[in-house]
Amino acid sequence: MSVWYRFLKKHTKIYLKYFDYGLDDFIACTTCGSRAVDIHHIDARGMGGSKTKDFIENLAALCRTCHNKAESSKEFNEIVKQKHLKLL
């Protein structure tokens, strides 16, 4: 395990562990297949965060473009959710 692992956010660790990814692995965006750079909370944490939102069914790997779309469009976020749940 890399020394950098301890600096990752809790939700990122949960995602990596569930799918058995390493820090250097290619992680595909849930919606478009390009390199994911963010772990998105499908049901938003809200201001200040929430410990109750950090579970695998609520966490999807997304590229920056898809993450921005998911944050701004309820319809696109629902697509993310449906595709992510099929991976589990």
Residue frames as a rotation matrix with the C-alpha (Angstrom) as fourth column:
MET 1
0.582 0.813 0.000 0.00
0.813 -0.582 0.000 0.00
0.000 0.000 -1.000 0.00
SER 2
-0.089 -0.611 0.786 1.35
0.580 -0.673 -0.458 3.39
0.809 0.416 0.415 -0.98
VAL 3
-0.718 -0.248 -0.650 2.23
0.682 -0.438 -0.586 5.99
-0.140 -0.864 0.484 1.63
TRP 4
-0.922 0.373 0.109 -0.25
-0.305 -0.869 0.391 8.30
0.241 0.327 0.914 -0.15
TYR 5
-0.399 0.816 -0.418 -3.16
0.410 0.566 0.715 5.99
0.820 0.113 -0.561 0.66
ARG 6
-0.340 0.251 -0.906 -3.48
0.936 0.000 -0.352 7.39
-0.088 -0.968 -0.235 4.17
PHE 7
-0.837 -0.020 -0.547 -4.08
0.063 -0.996 -0.060 10.88
-0.543 -0.085 0.835 2.76
LEU 8
-0.801 0.592 0.086 -7.06
0.144 0.052 0.988 9.86
0.581 0.804 -0.127 0.63
LYS 9
-0.420 0.767 0.485 -10.57
-0.895 -0.438 -0.084 10.83
0.148 -0.469 0.870 1.64
LYS 10
-0.519 0.249 0.818 -12.64
-0.411 0.767 -0.494 8.12
-0.750 -0.592 -0.295 3.30
HIS 11
0.552 0.833 0.034 -15.05
-0.357 0.272 -0.894 7.72
-0.754 0.481 0.448 0.38
THR 12
0.386 -0.508 -0.770 -12.18
-0.881 0.044 -0.471 7.27
0.273 0.860 -0.431 -2.05
LYS 13
-0.686 -0.649 0.329 -10.69
-0.725 0.648 -0.235 4.53
-0.061 -0.400 -0.915 0.13
ILE 14
-0.097 0.756 0.648 -14.05
-0.337 0.587 -0.736 2.78
-0.937 -0.290 0.197 0.29
TYR 15
0.761 0.404 -0.508 -14.32
-0.576 0.060 -0.816 2.79
-0.299 0.913 0.278 -3.51
LEU 16
0.001 -0.866 -0.501 -10.76
-0.917 0.199 -0.346 1.58
0.400 0.459 -0.793 -4.10
LYS 17
-0.701 -0.272 0.660 -11.10
-0.606 0.715 -0.348 -1.19
-0.377 -0.644 -0.666 -1.53
TYR 18
0.229 0.894 0.386 -14.46
-0.420 0.449 -0.789 -2.45
-0.878 0.018 0.477 -2.82
PHE 19
0.938 0.152 -0.313 -13.22
-0.341 0.227 -0.912 -2.79
-0.067 0.962 0.265 -6.41
ASP 20
0.605 -0.769 0.205 -9.70
0.481 0.558 0.676 -3.83
-0.635 -0.310 0.708 -5.33
TYR 21
0.790 -0.339 0.511 -8.04
0.309 -0.499 -0.810 -0.93
0.530 0.797 -0.289 -7.17
GLY 22
0.020 -0.847 -0.531 -4.55
0.957 -0.137 0.255 0.31
-0.289 -0.514 0.808 -6.48
LEU 23
0.281 0.072 -0.957 -3.59
0.180 -0.983 -0.021 3.97
-0.943 -0.167 -0.290 -6.61
ASP 24
-0.557 -0.607 -0.567 -1.91
-0.451 -0.352 0.820 3.56
-0.697 0.713 -0.077 -10.00
ASP 25
-0.542 0.416 0.730 -4.68
0.640 0.768 0.037 1.49
-0.546 0.487 -0.682 -11.61
PHE 26
-0.917 0.391 0.076 -6.75
-0.192 -0.602 0.775 2.81
0.349 0.696 0.627 -14.50
ILE 27
-0.568 0.818 -0.088 -10.24
0.470 0.235 -0.851 3.42
-0.675 -0.525 -0.518 -13.16
ALA 28
-0.764 0.317 0.561 -12.84
0.522 -0.208 0.827 3.95
0.379 0.925 -0.006 -15.87
CYS 29
-0.801 0.592 0.089 -15.52
-0.589 -0.753 -0.294 6.61
-0.107 -0.288 0.952 -15.62
THR 30
-0.566 0.657 0.498 -18.82
0.163 0.681 -0.714 4.91
-0.808 -0.323 -0.492 -14.83
THR 31
0.423 0.881 -0.212 -20.60
-0.005 -0.232 -0.973 6.68
-0.906 0.412 -0.094 -17.68
CYS 32
0.803 -0.069 -0.592 -18.14
-0.576 -0.347 -0.741 7.29
-0.154 0.935 -0.318 -20.54
GLY 33
0.903 -0.425 0.064 -15.21
0.430 0.899 -0.090 4.94
-0.019 0.109 0.994 -19.89
SER 34
0.357 -0.824 0.441 -12.46
-0.048 -0.487 -0.872 7.57
0.933 0.290 -0.214 -19.90
ARG 35
-0.518 -0.651 -0.555 -10.08
0.523 0.273 -0.807 7.90
0.677 -0.709 0.199 -16.93
ALA 36
0.663 0.737 -0.135 -11.98
0.501 -0.302 0.811 8.68
0.557 -0.605 -0.570 -13.73
VAL 37
-0.444 -0.817 0.366 -10.50
0.236 -0.502 -0.832 11.43
0.864 -0.283 0.416 -11.59
ASP 38
-0.562 0.351 0.749 -13.22
-0.780 -0.528 -0.337 11.82
0.277 -0.773 0.570 -8.95
ILE 39
-0.775 0.492 -0.396 -15.28
0.567 0.819 -0.092 9.58
0.279 -0.296 -0.914 -6.70
HIS 40
-0.648 0.625 0.435 -18.74
-0.399 -0.765 0.504 11.13
0.648 0.153 0.746 -6.85
HIS 41
-0.838 0.539 0.080 -21.39
0.122 0.329 -0.937 10.97
-0.531 -0.775 -0.341 -4.14
ILE 42
-0.704 0.635 0.318 -24.54
0.511 0.143 0.847 10.12
0.492 0.759 -0.425 -6.11
ASP 43
0.619 0.776 -0.116 -26.71
0.615 -0.388 0.686 11.32
0.488 -0.497 -0.718 -3.23
ALA 44
0.084 -0.693 0.716 -24.84
0.011 -0.717 -0.696 14.50
0.996 0.066 -0.053 -2.33
ARG 45
-0.388 -0.369 -0.844 -23.20
0.825 0.269 -0.497 14.86
0.410 -0.890 0.201 1.06
GLY 46
0.764 0.628 0.150 -24.37
0.521 -0.737 0.430 18.43
0.381 -0.250 -0.890 1.46
MET 47
0.366 -0.627 0.688 -22.42
-0.397 -0.774 -0.493 21.28
0.842 -0.093 -0.532 2.99
GLY 48
0.139 -0.415 0.899 -19.92
-0.990 -0.047 0.132 20.10
-0.012 -0.908 -0.418 5.56
GLY 49
-0.632 -0.414 -0.655 -20.04
-0.519 0.854 -0.038 16.48
0.575 0.316 -0.755 4.43
SER 50
0.412 0.772 0.483 -21.82
-0.910 0.328 0.252 13.51
0.037 -0.544 0.838 5.90
LYS 51
-0.644 -0.658 0.390 -20.55
-0.699 0.713 0.049 10.24
-0.310 -0.241 -0.920 7.29
THR 52
-0.057 0.724 0.687 -23.82
-0.124 0.678 -0.724 8.55
-0.991 -0.126 0.051 6.28
LYS 53
0.758 0.357 -0.546 -23.21
-0.529 -0.153 -0.835 9.01
-0.381 0.922 0.073 2.52
ASP 54
-0.129 -0.934 -0.332 -19.93
-0.991 0.118 0.056 7.05
-0.013 0.337 -0.942 2.33
PHE 55
0.028 0.142 0.989 -21.15
-0.178 0.975 -0.135 3.63
-0.984 -0.172 0.053 1.20
ILE 56
-0.758 -0.577 0.304 -20.35
0.163 0.284 0.945 1.89
-0.632 0.765 -0.121 -2.07
GLU 57
-0.107 0.795 0.597 -23.87
0.968 0.219 -0.119 2.12
-0.226 0.566 -0.793 -3.53
ASN 58
0.822 0.437 -0.366 -23.53
0.408 -0.899 -0.157 5.91
-0.398 -0.020 -0.917 -3.29
LEU 59
0.192 -0.863 -0.468 -20.02
-0.321 -0.506 0.801 6.25
-0.928 -0.003 -0.373 -4.75
ALA 60
0.828 0.093 0.553 -19.27
0.470 0.423 -0.775 6.34
-0.306 0.901 0.306 -8.49
ALA 61
-0.257 -0.955 -0.151 -15.98
0.488 -0.263 0.832 6.93
-0.834 0.140 0.533 -10.29
LEU 62
0.783 0.565 0.260 -16.31
0.531 -0.389 -0.753 9.75
-0.324 0.728 -0.605 -12.81
CYS 63
-0.319 -0.786 0.529 -14.13
0.916 -0.399 -0.042 11.76
0.244 0.471 0.847 -15.18
ARG 64
-0.821 -0.053 -0.569 -14.16
0.304 -0.883 -0.356 15.54
-0.484 -0.466 0.741 -14.65
THR 65
-0.848 0.517 -0.117 -16.66
-0.401 -0.482 0.779 16.16
0.346 0.707 0.616 -17.47
CYS 66
-0.208 0.801 -0.561 -19.15
0.273 0.598 0.753 13.57
0.939 0.003 -0.343 -16.22
HIS 67
-0.459 0.008 -0.888 -18.68
0.888 -0.013 -0.459 14.71
-0.015 -1.000 -0.001 -12.62
ASN 68
-0.949 0.108 -0.296 -19.58
-0.092 -0.994 -0.067 18.27
-0.301 -0.037 0.953 -13.61
LYS 69
-0.570 0.782 -0.252 -22.65
-0.373 0.027 0.927 17.00
0.732 0.623 0.276 -15.50
ALA 70
-0.222 0.473 -0.853 -23.73
0.655 0.720 0.229 14.84
0.722 -0.508 -0.470 -12.55
GLU 71
-0.682 -0.105 -0.723 -23.40
0.673 -0.477 -0.565 17.79
-0.286 -0.873 0.396 -10.19
SER 72
-0.859 0.286 -0.424 -25.51
-0.337 -0.940 0.049 20.06
-0.385 0.185 0.904 -12.41
SER 73
-0.340 0.747 -0.572 -28.14
-0.791 0.101 0.603 17.68
0.508 0.658 0.557 -13.83
LYS 74
-0.134 0.395 0.909 -30.48
-0.783 0.520 -0.341 15.46
-0.607 -0.757 0.240 -11.81
GLU 75
0.845 0.489 -0.216 -31.25
-0.505 0.596 -0.625 13.48
-0.177 0.637 0.751 -14.95
PHE 76
0.299 -0.820 -0.488 -27.58
-0.485 0.309 -0.818 12.77
0.821 0.481 -0.306 -15.67
ASN 77
-0.502 -0.461 0.731 -26.96
-0.858 0.161 -0.488 11.94
0.107 -0.873 -0.476 -12.00
GLU 78
0.385 0.717 0.582 -29.75
-0.686 0.644 -0.339 9.35
-0.617 -0.269 0.739 -12.23
ILE 79
0.818 -0.195 -0.541 -28.00
-0.378 0.527 -0.761 7.81
0.434 0.827 0.357 -15.26
VAL 80
-0.257 -0.954 0.152 -24.78
-0.695 0.074 -0.715 7.64
0.671 -0.290 -0.682 -13.20
LYS 81
-0.236 0.236 0.943 -26.68
-0.891 0.335 -0.307 5.94
-0.388 -0.912 0.131 -10.39
GLN 82
0.771 0.628 0.101 -28.26
-0.525 0.718 -0.456 3.31
-0.359 0.299 0.884 -12.65
LYS 83
0.578 -0.637 -0.511 -24.98
-0.347 0.375 -0.860 2.50
0.739 0.674 -0.004 -14.41
HIS 84
-0.379 -0.765 0.520 -23.09
-0.805 -0.005 -0.593 2.35
0.456 -0.644 -0.614 -11.12
LEU 85
0.088 0.497 0.863 -25.59
-0.854 0.484 -0.192 -0.02
-0.513 -0.720 0.467 -9.48
LYS 86
0.913 0.222 -0.343 -25.17
-0.390 0.724 -0.569 -2.43
0.122 0.653 0.748 -12.41
LEU 87
0.109 -0.972 -0.209 -21.44
-0.509 0.126 -0.851 -2.67
0.854 0.199 -0.481 -11.57
LEU 88
-0.288 -0.210 0.934 -22.08
-0.957 0.043 -0.285 -3.85
0.020 -0.977 -0.213 -8.02
